[in-house]
């Protein structure tokens, strides 16, 4: 059974930083593409960042230069380092994994950025 557990969310002032973690079980974070998405209140869920199985990283324009996605293979964990946070980054952040058969989502972690 695949499980993704996010952590690290919280309340931070604008300009601050947070690091989100997504720990996977039942699936290899190293051998599959891993994704971060977010959903702000009243808005559709949007893609934020990807780290591929080949370690390529891709970012949405809205977070490029501020967010960094990385992976610790030994811990089977993916991270999202978020710097220079803005109020518009406020959302629930979700981790997603995709293998050849399905896509899997975590339960999400709340990030709130105050102005």
N, C-alpha and C positions, 0 to 999 in steps of 0.2 A: 504494500500500500504506500502510495506516494504522499508525503506530507511536506509542506513548506511552512516554516514558522518565521514570521517577521518580528523584529524587535528594534528598539532604538528610537522610536518616535517620541515626541514630546512637544513642549511649548518653548519657543525660543524667540528672542527679539530679532527684528529685521537686521540683517548683516551678520547674524550668527551662523553657527554650523551645527550639523547633526550628522551622525553616521548610522545608517540603517543596516541591519543584518537580515539575511534570509538563510536559514539553515535547512538544508534538504535532507530527507530520508526516503529511502526507496527509489531514489533516482540519483544519478551522478551529475553533480553540478559541473564537473569538469568536462564530461563528454557530451553535454547537451547545451544548446543555447539557453541562456537565462535572461529574463527580462524584468524590468521595473515599470510599473504603471502607476497612475494616480487618478483619484476621482475627487474633485472638489464638490462642495455642496451645490446641488442643482445642476451639475454639469455631467457630461458623459465621461466615462473612464478614458484616459488618454495614455498613450505610450510615452515613456520617459527615456529609457536607456536599455541597451542590449549589450551583453558580452557573449560572444559566440564561443563555440567549442574550440575554435582556433585562436581565441584570445583577442579577436577584433572587438573594439568597442565603438558603439554608435549612440548618438545622443539626439534628442529632440532639440530644435533650435532654441526653444525657450530656456533650456538648462545648459546648453553648451558653454563650456568655459567655467561653469560654476559647480557642476556635479561630476563625479568620477565613479564609474562602476569598476569593481575589481572582484577577485575571487581567491579564496584560500582553499586549495584542493584538499589539503590534509584535514580541514574541518568541514569539507563539503558545504561551504558557506559562500554566499555572494554578498557583497557590500555595496552600499550607495553612499558615498561621501558627498554631503551637500554643504557647500560654502556660500557665503554671501546670500543667505536666504532672504526672500522677499515675501510680503504678505500674500501675493498671488501663488506662492508655492504651498499654501495651506491646502491640505487634502489628506485623504487616506491613501497611503502608499501600499501597493500590492506587488508581491513577487510572483513571477510566472515561470514555469519550466515547460519545455516542449520536447517530447521525444517522438519517435516514429509513429506512435500510436495515439497520443492524446496530448492535451495541454492541461496543466495543473496550476491551481492558484492557492496562494496563502490566504490567511484571514484578514490581512491588512494591519497597518499600524498608523495611528493618527499623527500627523505633523501639523502644528499650528504655529504660524509666524505672526507675531504682533508687530504693529507699526509704531 
